[in-house]
Amino acid sequence: MMITKAVVLLIVGLLTAAPAGARQGTAGPLAEAEKLLTSGDIKVAISSLDRLVGASPRSFEARLALGRALDLDGRHADARRHLEEALKLASDDNRTEALTTLGVSHAFEARADEAARYYQRAFDADVQRNDRAAAASRANALGRIYLESGNLQKAEQWYTTGFETSRQIPELPASQAALWEMRRHNAFGRIEARRGNRAAANEHAAAVKGLLDTPGLENQRVFYPYLVGYIAFFAK
């Protein structure tokens, strides 16, 4: 099946967003190419990154950026060739970024099980270094890929894993616990909407609305009308 527009928008956001560690200290041609990507000038960015990889074939950052650019251009097989090279060149600090970028590349083509191969490795690495927050977010991202690729059972499994992992975050503040609870209801509302179970979906939406009164979650209010609209859309 082809990927849905919703997950294409998700993926474009993931590919053009600046990862936590990747952009620090970025300068010169790589920085310029990434500005081109962000502005949507993908073809010119690819040309620039091709030259950069030719000059520095063992540059993790250049390989990763070129892979992202090729994915945005729809050249997914070419993208994964560079992303696999980036994974080989990755250090312990940026290996999970390479893994998830490869996962996102497969998600472009709704190859959720292939995406899961890489996300699972990144999730396991997060757990091994006891970064439960990162692991929970990773599980939710894979849940979203499965949801928009049409595999509701595995979407439910991974969103559940994300929520259960979040409960293992040490000394989690009440507002953050409420945030993870809200994310769980938001995800399950969308899953039930996809299943055609509008009553259950609306129950999850009501739970989200109630949690938005938690102090510290004011910036999450935008997600409630999105969820209600999502439910209405799939209820036709």
Sequence and secondary structure as in RCSB ss.txt:
>XXXX:A:sequence
MMITKAVVLLIVGLLTAAPAGARQGTAGPLAEAEKLLTSGDIKVAISSLDRLVGASPRSFEARLALGRALDLDGR
HADARRHLEEALKLASDDNRTEALTTLGVSHAFEARADEAARYYQRAFDADVQRNDRAAAASRANALGRIYLESG
NLQKAEQWYTTGFETSRQIPELPASQAALWEMRRHNAFGRIEARRGNRAAANEHAAAVKGLLDTPGLENQRVFYP
YLVGYIAFFAK
>XXXX:A:secstr
    HHHHHHHHHHHHS  TTTSTT  THHHHHHHHHHHT HHHHHHHHHHHHHH TT HHHHHHHHHHHHHTT 
HHHHHHHHHHHHHH  TTTHHHHHHHHHHHHHTTT HHHHHHHHHHHHHHHHHTT HHHHHHHHHHHHHHHHHHT
 HHHHHHHHHHHHHHHTTSTT  HHHHHHHHHHHHHHHHHHHHHHT HHHHHHHHHHHHHHTTSTT GGGTTHHH
HHHHHHHHHT 
